[in-house]
């Protein structure tokens, strides 16, 4: 394992040659390509890419150095403060919210918003998580062929509509959000590719639909902000909390544009990551019926026929392990990119100023040094108190053994830019699995090949059709 330390002389970083060759290789299956680079060249790989050089970092300790220990020496690589049409791809949706802001402004906003995601406040949303999951499944029929990617997106969209804006899924607001939200077109389609800014300028139909949808979404959020400002300011939804927040130093509130940017960030980032985590959970459970049966056994024992509550979570250990293992194999986000603010030495390698440092959870989560049988779906990795029957499995409890670096597992990033809603996602996901699992199990559709598509998030390229079976 590479150790992070100063070295008297930086070594030449190994990697492939040929910028065009790298671009073509990435256009196919980027995760397989990057994993192959790690296997061939080691934990730090130099990759010539477009007009910039990229350094792929997969060693957990080196990732910790970049994201945590020396984070002030790096900026978010795709960050742009612009809100205009030709700003950096993510900024045209998120504006200057937590996902795209940087530096001191990001630190200030993080301090301002963090209290909204304390465990006690998130726990207050637990009832909504369960009730919404129950509502979504109530319309299913035994034998239905469901696209679980669509169903889970609908579920998590309902959750964020309720928790951020305090509206129901059948409201006019939610319908507008559902139809206007720019999901996978325009700049969001190009964001992880070189020349993304220029690709988003092309007069393509997808780019046009994206900007039209974004404008509709902006309009509805500003309308909600105006309505909240005219109210009594006592709402418990996240939009009301954003409006009520005050800077600890100045006592100043956020203006409407910043509230909009933060609300859009929570909306867009908060529903798709959880939807993908749930979708991949059902994909894995469908192909591992023994793990699925064990989850249903736990749900039956803990819940019977009632809805889960937050108080049930400590007993839903296998269900929690299923979701956690699904996010190991299929991380919610493709990766994190950082830009050195000056030349930086990492593990004896010189990382030039203004290059890109890429940390991809997919690769870290499949490192055989820390994850024996890394491609195997094994929720028992995460059990702190395994059953006696698990003792014979060498993977049981592996994830909680001493010595495993913290950033061998980083589905939500790490350091001051770690996803602010990580606990929200985990709680929502476990309660959704438990709620739906009281009555349903899902079988894969024979002959359908599931193909992961890695862009900003990692999702099934063609969805995930499954057959619903009432238990």
Buried (B, 14 or more C-beta within 10 A) or exposed (E): EBEBEEEEEBEEBEBBEEBEEBBEBBEEBBBEBBBBBBEEBBBBBBBBBBEBBBBBBBBBBBBBBBBBEBBEBBBBBBBBBBBEEBBBBBBBBBBBBBBBBBEEEBBBBBBBBEEBBEEEBBBEBBBBBBBBBBBBBEEBEEEBEBBBBBBBBBBBBBBBBBBBBBBEBEBEBBBBBBEBBBBBBBBBBBBBBBEBBEBBEEEBEBBEEBBEBBEBBBEBBBEBBEEBEEEEEEBEBBBBBBBBBEEEEEEEBBEBEBBBBBBBBBBBBBBBBBBBBBBBBBBBBBEBEEBBEBBBEBBEEBBEEEBBBBEBBEBBBBBBBBBBBBBBBBBBBBBBBBBBEEEBBBBBBBBEEEBBBBBBBBBBBBBEEBBEEBEEBBBBBBBEEBEEEEEEBEBBBBBEEEEBBEBBBBBBBBBEBBBBBBBBBBBBBBBBBBBBBBBBBBBBBEEEEBEBBBBBBBBBEEBBBBBBEEE
